[in-house]
């Protein structure tokens, strides 16, 4: 992204029939497509992008158009939103013009009225929110009237449906119901989501520097094992001197590991070595850690290693792993990972929705099994430098641009496997 200003348009987007009005004011480049606007609306209102959508608008010439995702449920004559420019439906120099409508989720029918505020300027490849009110509605809450009922029931501990509403809300949103505030509007949070979206939509192809950054832990251990292998302790662990050098050269913050330098005391290092062995890049032989033929083929070729790791992550061992990997990649790219306390419920809910049941057919998927599955699938992602050069960057680490490029590649491979 660059700070060079480009022509832009400012739009006010209001969810119809909400009281008080739920609205956002967004600035987008004139070069954006309606698909880009759809993504921006999803991020700005906190939607999950889980349903179909359509834009309805009228060209200056008077022609009525329906533009969205081309699907069997799309209106007759609908056009693809990715092929229609944002300003084809209105004149940015006409403030106050009622431009068009956006409908999301044809079941709940969330209609958004989009009005032109006027022409603007914006740094290239960015989105901006300049104002708004109220938090976005809860997904699948039954439209305007259904959501109003959710707000009422959640706010009344004495309501007979309160407990069920709390359980439903926490499963659907991944948030704790005690923190729900329908009137809350977080401008900074919306712009953080829009920044993440812009970095994802306009990500450039990975550079050699990107590959070296993301793969740094993997490359470090593979290169240390080349060409003659790494000596292990008599118990089969990496030697403390190697671990100390690894943590220093990779700029890993080791405060939380304690004073020990034994591999068994440092799960992250042990997981990295174990994962490279499972991927058959390394092998143990006579108290040495050696490169396999596959490892020798990629150790000096970060481009080939990038493709290999992305492909392995996009090829989970089981269908359940596949579902969870898709969830994790989506959460990381959109910044929507549920709160830790609700992750097991959300994972279980998604698996149940996808039709997974226990082999014995008795009861639902246990919460501890859902959490273990989440941790197992997430572990390989944690071995890559997706959040920059350090292992951790605070309680909510921000994906680096290189990390976004890598996860977009994994997501593309996951999507391709479904076709």
C-alpha positions in Angstrom: 0.0 0.0 0.0 1.1 3.6 -0.6 0.2 7.0 0.8 -0.3 8.5 -2.7 -3.8 9.9 -2.7 -6.3 8.6 -5.3 -9.9 9.7 -6.2 -12.4 8.3 -3.7 -16.0 8.4 -2.8 -17.6 8.7 0.6 -20.8 6.7 1.2 -23.2 6.5 4.1 -24.6 3.0 4.6 -27.6 2.5 6.8 -29.4 -0.8 7.6 -33.0 -0.1 6.7 -35.7 0.0 9.4 -33.3 -0.2 12.4 -34.2 2.0 15.4 -31.9 3.6 16.5 -30.3 3.5 13.0 -27.3 1.3 12.5 -25.0 3.0 10.0 -21.4 3.5 8.8 -19.8 6.2 6.7 -17.1 4.7 4.5 -14.5 6.1 2.1 -13.5 3.8 -0.8 -11.3 4.3 -3.9 -13.3 5.1 -7.0 -11.5 2.2 -8.7 -13.0 -0.3 -6.2 -15.5 -2.9 -7.5 -18.9 -3.7 -6.0 -17.3 -6.9 -4.7 -14.8 -4.7 -2.8 -17.7 -2.6 -1.4 -19.4 -5.8 -0.3 -16.3 -6.9 1.6 -16.0 -3.4 3.2 -19.6 -3.5 4.3 -19.1 -7.0 5.8 -16.0 -5.7 7.8 -17.6 -2.4 8.8 -20.8 -4.0 10.3 -19.2 -7.1 11.6 -21.0 -9.5 9.3 -19.5 -13.0 8.7 -19.8 -13.1 4.9 -21.8 -16.3 5.4 -24.7 -15.6 3.0 -25.4 -14.4 -0.5 -25.8 -10.8 -1.3 -27.0 -8.5 -4.1 -26.8 -4.8 -5.0 -29.7 -3.1 -6.6 -29.1 0.2 -8.5 -30.0 2.3 -11.4 -27.5 3.7 -13.8 -27.6 7.5 -14.7 -29.2 6.3 -18.0 -32.1 4.8 -16.0 -31.2 1.1 -16.5 -32.0 -1.0 -13.4 -29.3 -3.5 -12.4 -28.9 -6.4 -10.0 -25.3 -7.2 -9.1 -23.9 -9.8 -6.7 -22.8 -13.4 -6.5 -23.9 -15.4 -9.5 -25.9 -18.3 -8.0 -29.1 -20.3 -8.6 -30.7 -18.0 -6.0 -29.5 -14.8 -7.7 -32.1 -12.5 -9.3 -32.7 -13.0 -13.0 -30.2 -11.2 -15.1 -27.8 -10.6 -12.1 -24.2 -9.5 -12.9 -21.0 -10.4 -11.1 -20.1 -7.9 -8.4 -16.4 -8.4 -9.2 -16.8 -7.2 -12.7 -18.8 -4.0 -11.9 -17.0 -0.8 -10.9 -18.2 1.0 -7.8 -19.0 4.3 -9.6 -21.0 2.7 -12.4 -24.2 3.3 -10.4 -23.8 6.9 -9.3 -22.0 10.2 -9.8 -19.5 10.8 -6.9 -19.9 14.6 -7.5 -23.6 14.4 -6.6 -23.9 14.6 -2.8 -27.2 13.5 -1.4 -28.0 11.2 -4.3 -29.6 8.0 -3.1 -27.4 5.6 -5.0 -28.4 2.0 -4.5 -29.3 -0.8 -2.1 -27.3 -3.8 -0.7 -29.2 -6.8 0.5 -27.4 -9.4 2.6 -28.7 -12.8 3.6 -31.9 -13.4 1.5 -33.5 -15.3 4.5 -33.1 -12.5 7.1 -33.1 -9.9 4.3 -30.8 -7.2 5.8 -31.3 -4.3 3.4 -28.7 -1.5 3.5 -29.4 1.9 2.0 -26.3 3.4 0.4 -26.2 7.2 -0.1 -23.5 9.4 -1.7 -21.9 11.9 0.6 -19.5 13.1 -2.0 -16.1 12.9 -3.8 -13.0 12.4 -1.6 -9.4 11.4 -1.7 -7.8 8.4 0.0 -4.4 6.8 0.1 -4.3 4.1 -2.6 -5.4 0.6 -1.7 -7.1 1.6 1.6 -10.6 1.9 3.1 -11.6 4.3 5.8 -14.6 4.6 8.2 -15.3 8.2 9.2 -18.3 7.6 11.5 -21.1 5.3 12.5 -23.5 4.3 15.2 -24.5 1.1 17.1 -22.8 -2.3 16.8 -23.6 -4.5 13.8 -26.5 -6.9 14.2 -25.9 -10.6 15.1 -25.7 -12.9 12.2 -28.7 -15.2 11.7 -30.8 -13.4 14.3 -33.9 -13.2 12.1 -33.6 -9.8 10.4 -34.5 -6.4 11.9 -37.3 -7.6 14.1 -35.5 -10.8 15.2 -32.4 -8.9 16.2 -34.5 -6.4 18.2 -35.9 -9.3 20.1 -32.4 -10.7 20.7 -31.4 -7.3 22.1 -34.4 -7.3 24.4 -34.0 -10.8 25.7 -30.2 -10.5 26.3 -30.8 -7.3 28.2 -33.4 -8.9 30.6 -31.9 -11.6 32.9 -35.4 -12.4 34.1 -36.8 -13.1 30.6 -37.8 -16.8 30.4 -35.7 -17.2 27.2 -32.6 -15.3 28.5 -30.5 -18.4 29.2 -31.2 -19.9 25.7 -30.5 -16.5 24.1 -27.1 -16.3 25.9 -26.1 -19.8 24.8 -27.1 -19.0 21.2 -25.4 -15.6 21.2 -22.1 -17.0 22.5 -22.0 -19.9 20.1 -22.9 -17.7 17.0 -20.6 -14.8 17.8 -17.8 -16.3 19.9 -18.2 -13.4 22.3 -19.3 -13.5 26.0 -22.9 -12.3 26.4 -22.0 -10.2 29.4 -20.1 -7.9 27.1 -22.9 -7.4 24.7 -23.9 -3.7 24.1 -26.2 -3.0 21.2 -25.3 0.7 21.3 -21.6 0.3 21.2 -19.7 1.6 18.1 -15.9 1.1 17.9 -14.6 3.4 15.2 -11.0 2.3 15.8 -12.0 -1.4 15.7 -13.9 -0.9 12.4 -10.9 0.8 10.8 -8.6 -2.0 12.1 -10.9 -4.5 10.3 -10.9 -2.3 7.2 -7.1 -2.1 7.2 -6.8 -5.8 7.5 -9.3 -6.2 4.6 -7.4 -3.8 2.4 -4.1 -5.6 3.0 -5.9 -8.8 2.1 -7.7 -7.6 -1.0 -4.7 -5.8 -2.5 -2.0 -8.2 -1.4 0.9 -8.5 -3.9 2.5 -11.8 -4.9 5.0 -13.0 -2.3 8.5 -11.7 -2.6 11.7 -13.6 -1.7 11.8 -11.5 1.5 8.2 -12.6 2.3 9.1 -16.2 1.9 12.2 -15.9 4.1 10.2 -14.1 6.8 7.3 -16.5 7.0 9.4 -19.7 6.8 12.3 -18.4 9.0 11.9 -21.0 11.8 11.6 -23.9 9.3 14.5 -22.7 7.2 16.7 -22.2 10.3 16.3 -25.8 11.5 16.6 -27.3 8.0 19.7 -25.3 7.3 21.3 -26.2 10.6 20.8 -29.9 9.7 22.5 -29.4 6.3 24.6 -31.0 5.1 25.8 -33.5 7.8 23.0 -33.4 10.3 22.6 -32.2 13.9 23.9 -34.2 16.9 21.3 -35.1 19.4 21.6 -35.9 23.1 21.6 -39.5 24.2 17.9 -39.1 24.9 17.3 -38.0 21.4 16.7 -34.2 22.0 18.3 -31.2 20.4 21.3 -30.0 22.4 20.9 -27.0 24.7 23.5 -25.0 22.7 21.5 -25.4 19.5 18.3 -24.4 21.2 19.9 -21.3 22.7 21.3 -20.2 19.4 18.0 -20.9 17.7 16.1 -18.7 20.1 18.6 -15.9 19.8 19.0 -15.9 16.0 15.2 -16.2 15.4 14.6 -13.3 17.9 12.2 -15.4 19.9 11.2 -14.0 23.3 11.9 -16.9 25.7 11.0 -15.3 29.0 8.0 -17.6 29.4 10.0 -20.7 28.8 11.8 -20.5 32.2 15.5 -21.1 32.7 15.8 -24.5 31.0 17.3 -24.9 27.6 16.2 -28.5 27.1 14.0 -29.2 24.1 11.5 -31.1 26.3 11.0 -27.9 28.3 10.3 -25.7 25.3 7.1 -27.0 23.5 7.5 -24.6 20.6 10.9 -26.0 19.6 9.8 -29.5 20.2 6.7 -29.0 18.0 8.8 -27.5 15.2 11.2 -30.4 15.1 8.3 -32.9 15.4 6.3 -31.2 12.6 9.3 -31.2 10.2 9.7 -34.9 10.9 6.0 -35.5 10.2 6.3 -33.6 7.0 9.3 -35.9 6.2 11.7 -33.0 5.8 13.8 -34.3 8.7 14.5 -37.8 10.1 16.3 -39.2 13.2 19.2 -41.7 12.6 21.8 -42.8 15.2 21.4 -39.8 17.4 21.5 -37.4 14.5 18.8 -35.2 13.0 19.2 -35.5 9.2 17.6 -33.9 6.1 15.5 -36.3 4.1 15.8 -36.3 0.3 12.7 -34.1 0.3 14.3 -31.7 2.9 17.5 -31.5 0.8 15.4 -30.5 -2.2 13.8 -27.5 -0.5 16.4 -26.3 2.0 18.0 -23.8 -0.4 14.7 -23.0 -2.2 12.3 -20.9 -0.1 9.9 -20.7 -3.1 9.6 -24.5 -3.2 9.4 -24.8 0.6 6.6 -22.1 0.6 4.6 -24.2 -1.9 5.3 -27.4 0.0 4.2 -26.0 3.4 1.1 -24.2 2.0 0.1 -27.4 0.3 0.5 -29.5 3.4 -1.6 -27.1 5.5 -4.2 -27.1 2.8 -4.3 -30.9 2.8 -5.4 -31.9 6.3 -5.4 -35.5 7.4 -9.2 -35.8 8.0 -12.4 -34.0 6.9 -12.8 -32.6 10.4 -9.3 -31.2 10.3 -10.2 -29.6 6.9 -13.2 -27.8 8.4 -11.2 -26.5 11.3 -8.3 -25.4 9.1 -10.7 -23.4 7.0 -12.1 -21.7 10.1 -8.7 -20.9 11.4 -7.5 -19.4 8.1 -10.7 -17.3 7.8 -10.4 -16.1 11.4 -6.8 -15.0 11.0 -7.3 -13.2 7.7 -10.4 -11.4 8.9 -9.4 -10.9 12.5 -12.6 -12.6 13.8 -11.2 -15.4 16.0 -13.7 -16.1 18.8 -12.8 -15.4 22.4 -10.7 -18.3 23.9 -13.5 -19.2 26.3 -16.0 -19.8 23.4 -13.7 -21.4 20.8 -14.6 -25.0 21.7 -18.3 -24.2 21.4 -17.9 -22.5 18.1 -15.8 -25.3 16.6 -18.3 -27.9 17.9 -21.1 -25.9 16.4 -19.4 -25.7 13.0 -18.6 -29.4 13.0 -22.2 -30.3 14.0 -23.5 -28.0 11.2 -21.3 -29.8 8.7 -22.8 -33.1 9.8 -20.0 -34.6 11.9 -21.1 -37.1 14.6 -19.3 -39.4 17.0 -18.6 -42.9 15.6 -20.9 -44.5 18.3 -23.6 -42.0 17.4 -24.3 -41.3 21.1 -24.6 -37.6 21.9 -22.9 -34.6 20.4 -19.3 -33.8 19.9 -17.6 -33.3 23.3 -16.3 -29.9 24.0 -12.8 -31.2 25.0 -12.6 -33.0 21.6 -13.5 -29.8 19.7 -10.8 -27.9 21.6 -8.2 -30.6 21.1 -9.0 -30.6 17.4 -8.6 -26.8 17.3 -5.2 -26.9 19.0 -3.9 -29.8 16.9 -4.9 -28.0 13.6 -3.6 -24.6 14.8 -0.2 -25.9 16.0 1.6 -26.0 12.6 0.4 -22.4 11.9 2.1 -21.3 15.1 5.4 -22.7 13.9 5.6 -20.1 11.1 6.5 -16.4 11.4 3.0 -15.2 10.3 3.0 -12.3 12.7 6.5 -10.9 12.0 9.9 -11.7 13.2 9.0 -12.4 16.8 7.0 -15.4 18.0 4.5 -13.3 20.0 3.4 -9.7 19.6 1.0 -9.1 22.5 -2.3 -10.8 23.3 -3.7 -10.0 19.8 -0.9 -10.4 17.3 -1.4 -8.7 13.9 -0.6 -10.7 10.8 2.3 -9.3 8.8 1.8 -8.5 5.1 3.9 -11.7 4.4 1.7 -13.7 6.8 -1.4 -12.5 4.9 0.0 -13.5 1.6 0.9 -16.9 2.9 -2.6 -17.6 4.4 -4.3 -16.3 1.3 -2.2 -18.9 -0.6 -3.4 -21.6 1.8 -7.0 -20.4 1.5 -6.8 -20.6 -2.3 -5.5 -24.2 -2.1 -8.3 -25.1 0.3 -10.9 -23.6 -2.0 -9.3 -25.4 -5.0 -9.6 -28.7 -3.2 -13.4 -28.3 -3.0 -13.9 -27.8 -6.7 
